[in-house]
Amino acid sequence: MKAYMCLVCGWIYEEEKGWPDDGIPPGTRWEDVPADWHCPDCGAGKDAFEMIEI
């Protein structure tokens, strides 16, 4: 399973879970997350995330 980890704080975005707190429904691909979205833990931008395999 693909996931995306914040390189600043280690928070992980999982596509199958999305992030409903920010209006990103489950199943939202990383590419479809808005470009201006920020990490909910540290505020880093999408460019601070790296794909990882879980």
N, C-alpha and C positions, 0 to 999 in steps of 0.2 A: 504494500500500500504506500502511495506517495503522500508525503506530508511536507510542510515547509516550516523550518525552524528559524526563529529570530536569532541572529548572530550576536546581538547585544545582550539579551537576557535569557535566551533559551526557550521562550514560549513557543509552542508548536501549533500550527494551523493544520487541521485535518480536513480535507475536502469533504469526506463523508459526513462530518459533523457540522461544517460551516461555522458561523459565529452569529447566531440569531440575535445576540445582544446588540450587534451593530447592523442588523438587518440583512445579514448574509445567510440565506437559508441552507440547510443541509444539502450536500451534493453540489455545492458551488465550486467549480474548478478554480484553481489559483489564478489562472489567466483571466477569469471573469470577476475576480475581486476588484473593486474600484481602485484605480491608481493612487487616489488620495487617502486610502485606508491606512491606518497606523496600528502597530502592535498594541493590544489592549493593556499590556503590562508596563511597557517602557516608553511607548510612543514612537518607536522607530518606524520609518517608512518601509514600504514593500521591498525597496532595494536592499534592505538589511536582512532579508530572508534568503535561505538556501534550501533547495530541495534535499530531502533525506528519505531513506527507505525505512519503514517501520515493520 
